[in-house]
Structures are given as structure tokens and as C-alpha cells.
Amino acid sequence: MDLIEITPRLHMLRFSIGQAYLWRDGEESTLIDAGWAGSADEMEAALREAGLDPARLRRIVLTHCHRDHVGSAGELADRYGAEILAHRLDAPVIRGEAPIPEPVLLDWEVPLYEHGLTVPEAPPTRVDRELEDGDVLDFGGGAVVVHTPGHTDGSLAVHVPRHGVLFTGDTVASVRGVSFGVFHVDRERAMASMRRLAELRPSVICCGHGDPVTADAARQLSAALG
């Protein structure tokens, strides 16, 4: 796992498949997604490398229920008393009370999806707060939850308007440029969600897969809609 600074407030924790993001407000921190199961020690070390005390980790926001995003959320939250947040519709899956929804795959997505299954399966993980569209979270001067159904029913993005930052989850990808994500349960709804995200006109885009977009982000996101 690599720690990459995006801005002084924002770092990316990059895994070989997928990534999580670390946001700082002074001495307190927030994780957007939680990497792979079994990576809590590495993620703790990353917080320290970023100059943060892991004991000041306040919340872990899960963009959706997939294994490369839920990963170490439970272990980190248990260590440091952080709150785990997820959308109401994905919370039962994250808790292990409902099955992970199967995506409708295009032919070219099949080998990529099978490769993703090499990521360790996430254990059932508690969700302390179930989120809804429009909820405002107490970091970044007010971070707004945007429900983005389509990748999964309870996928969400997090918009930090004061800083122009948008965490898209897997609705959007940024591998070799900004593009529509993959492995959706409902491609039509996911595309509608991507259109909604483009309307936010962010200056920084942080996707679940691919490089952060820090230049001309709003135009690139709009152009990716085709």
C-alpha cells in the first residue's frame, strides 16, 4: 500500500486494487473507504506517516458494500472508536445480513471482475450510522452525502463543496482518464448518478479506482458522459 498526498488535507491510500482516502481537519481524520481486510496495520502506519494520531480517527465513510472498500473498516473502528457510516440500502450487505448484489457484466468486464475477487473478502462489519441523500457530515466544513444508485443500490458519493472535492466511489473511474465505472448492478441508474455528480462541477475528483483528478476535473467529468 502506498500513501500519496493529493493536497495538504487529503491523501490517497493506494492498494494494488482500489484505494481509500484520508481527510484531515486539524488533528482529526476521516477515512473514505477502508481498503482490504487485513490491512489495518498498514493503514494505521499511513495515518502516522501523514502526521496524524490514529486515535483521532473519527469516522469511516463507506461508499458502497464491495470488499475492496469495506475491508478493514471494522478493525480500525474497533481499535480507535471511529464511527462507520454507509448508505441505508447497502448497510445490510455490509453487516452480512444480505448478499452482495451481483453486477450485470459486459463481456470485457468479466476477467477484470474475476481478478477483483482475489481481494480478501470483507468480514461482516457494523454500520453505526445509516446515511441518506443530502445528509451533511461533520468534516471538511460540511461534507454532503450524494446517493448514487447503480453501482450498487446504496452507493454514495461524498461532496466537500468548501474545498471542491468529490469522492465518487465506483460510479466514476479515473484509469487513463475519467470514465464511467464498471461492475454496475444497473448501468442506466449508474449513468444517471454520474450525470448528477457532473452537475456538482468539482475541482478535485477522487475515484475508487484510478488516479485523483486535480486539474480540469469538472470538464473531464462532463466529457466522460459522452
N, C-alpha and C positions, 0 to 999 in steps of 0.2 A: 504494500500500500504506500502511495506517495501523498505527501501534503504539499499543496500548491496554493500560493497566495494569489487571490484574484484582486482584492482590494484590502486595505488595512483592516477592515471589518469582516472580511469574507475569505474563507479558504475552501478549497475542494480537497476531499479525501478520496483519492482515485484507487480503485481496485482493478484487477485485470478485467473484470466485467462489472460495469456500473460504478457509481460513486455516491458519496454523501457530501453534504455541505455543512460548514461550521460558520455560524454567525456570532459575532461578539458585540455586546453592549457593555462597554467598560470591562468589569471583571466577570460579568455573567455571560453565559453562552447558550446557544440553541443549535441543535442538530436538525438538519432537514434530511431525513432518511438515516439509516443506521448500518449500511454496509452488509457484510456477510456474517452469518452465525460463526462464532468462534473468533471474531476479530476485535473483541472488546479491549484486549490489552494493547493492540496496535492503535486503536482509536484513542485510548487514554493517552498513549505516548504522543499522539498527534496533537491533542489538546495542550499538552505540556510544551511541545515544540512551538506551538503558536503563542506561548506565553500565558496560557490560561490554566487555572486550577480546575481539574475535573470535578471537584466537589461543588463548583459553582455552575455546573451544567443544570439548567433549569427545565428544559423541555426537549423532547424529541418529536418532531412532526413527521409523520409517515405519509408520503404522497400516495401510496397505494399498498396493496397487500402482497406483492411479489417478494420472493425470498431474498433477492439481492437488494431490497430496500428495507425490509423488516429486520433481517439478520440479527444484529447484536443489541437491538433496542431494549429488550427485557433485561439483559445482563447489565448494560450500562445504567439503566434506570434503577435497578436494584442496588447497584453499588453506590449511587450518588443521590438517590431520591428524586430523580428527574421525573417529570410528568410525560406520559406518552399520549400523543394526540393523533387521531385519524378520523377520516370521514365516517359518518354513521353507517353508510352502506358497506364499507369494507371492514368495519370493526369486527363483525362476527367471524370473518375469514381470518383476520389477524389473530383473534383469540383461539382459533382452532375449532370453532363451533359450526363452521360451514366450509364446504370445499372451495379450493382455489378455482376461480372460473377459467374455463378453457378458452383460449383465444381462437378466433377464426383465422387460420393462417393462409397466406398466399404461398404458392409453391416455393418461391425463392426464400421465404421466411423459415421454412421447415428446418433446414440444417442450422440456421442461427438459433432457433428456439431450442433445438436439441442440445446445442453447445451450452446454452444458458442453464440447462438443467444440471450442469456439472457444479454449479454453485451449491454449497451446502444448504439443505432445506432448513428454513427458519423454524424454530420451535414455536408452539402456541405462546402468544405474547399478550400481556394485558393491554387494554386501552383504557386510560384513565379519563379521557375526555373525548366525547364524540362530537365531531365538528359538522357544521352546516355551511352552505354557501353564504358568504358575507360576514361570517364571524371575524372578529378582529383580535389578533393575538398580541400579547404584550412584549414585543421585541421590535427593534428597528424603527421605533417611533410609531408603531401600529402596522402590523402585517395582516393583510386581508386574505382570507380563505376564498378560493375560487373553485367551485365544484366543476370538474372537467370529466364527466362521464364518457365512456367509450373505450378507453384502455382497459379499465375495469369499471364497474358500476359506481364505485366510491372513490375513483381517482380524484385528486385535488392538486391545484397549484397554489403557491403562496406568493402574493404580490406585496412588495415592500415599497409603496409609492414614494415615500420620502426620499428613498435612495435610488429609485428607478430600477430595482432588482426584481426579477421574476424567476421563481423556481417552478419549472414546468412539470416535474415528474417525467413520465414516459409518453405523455401526449405529443411532445416535440422531442426530436433528437438533434444533435449537432455534430454528427460524424461526417467529416468532409463537407461541412456547410450545414445550415439549418434546414431541417426537413421534417416531414410528418413521421411520427414514431412508428413502431412496429408492434406486432403481437396484440392487437386490439380485440376485445370481445365484440365490439360493434364499431366498425370503421366509420360509418356515417356519423354516429354520435361523436366519435373522437375527432373527426374533422370539424364538426360544428364547435367543439370545445376549443380546438386550435384557432378557429376564427375568432372566438371570444377573447382568447389570450392575445391575439394580434391587435385587437382594439385597445389593449392597455398600453401599447407603444412603450415597452420597457427600453432602458438604455443598457441593461445587463441581463442576459439570459443564461440561466443555469439549468441545464437539462439533466435527465437521469443517465444519459449516455452521450459521450462526446465532450468536446472542449467548451468551456464557457465562452460566451459571445459578448465581447466588451466594446466592440466598435460597430456602429451602424446596425445595431441589434434590431430596432423596430422595423427598418426597411427589409432586413433579411427575413424576419419572421413573416412579414406580409407577403414577400416574394415567394416564400415557400408554399403558400396556399395555392399557387398556380393560377 
